[in-house]
């Protein structure tokens, strides 16, 4: 049985979510590079990049939830 999601839709939310997903993957890869190549004294750089990646993931999830009404 299909379930309707009820919320205010955001036009082109799926496309924006996809762009954010790409950016999130790039930031995560950058954080891994920083973890491997930046001295331990600067570990805050790696952590900050991971936090940014996580926040982008949250934005991606919110946009996916705000996609136009559709049956699931």
C-alpha positions in Angstrom: 0.0 0.0 0.0 1.5 3.3 -1.0 2.1 5.9 1.7 1.9 9.7 0.9 4.5 11.9 2.5 2.9 15.1 3.6 5.1 18.3 3.7 5.8 21.4 1.8 7.6 20.3 -1.4 10.8 22.0 -2.6 11.0 22.1 -6.4 14.2 20.4 -7.7 15.0 19.1 -4.2 16.3 15.8 -5.7 18.8 17.6 -8.0 20.0 19.8 -5.2 20.3 16.8 -2.9 22.4 15.0 -5.5 24.7 18.0 -5.8 25.1 18.1 -2.0 25.9 14.4 -2.0 28.7 15.0 -4.5 30.1 17.8 -2.4 29.8 15.7 0.7 31.8 12.9 -0.9 34.5 15.4 -2.0 34.7 16.9 1.5 34.9 13.5 3.1 37.7 12.5 0.7 39.5 15.8 1.6 39.2 15.0 5.3 40.7 11.6 4.8 43.6 13.2 2.9 44.1 15.6 5.7 44.0 12.8 8.2 46.8 11.0 6.4 49.0 13.9 5.5 48.6 16.7 8.0 50.7 16.5 11.2 48.9 15.3 14.4 49.2 18.8 15.9 46.6 19.9 13.2 44.1 17.1 13.7 41.4 19.8 14.2 41.5 20.3 10.4 40.6 16.6 9.8 37.9 16.8 12.4 36.4 20.0 11.0 36.2 18.5 7.5 34.5 15.4 8.9 32.0 17.6 10.7 31.3 19.6 7.5 30.8 16.3 5.6 28.3 15.1 8.3 26.4 18.4 8.1 26.2 18.2 4.3 24.8 14.7 4.8 22.1 16.1 7.1 21.2 18.8 4.5 21.0 16.0 1.9 18.6 14.0 4.0 16.4 17.1 4.7 16.2 17.8 1.0 15.3 14.2 0.2 12.4 14.5 2.8 11.3 17.8 1.2 11.1 16.3 -2.3 7.7 16.9 -4.0 4.9 14.6 -2.7 5.2 11.1 -4.2 4.1 7.7 -3.3 6.6 5.4 -1.5 
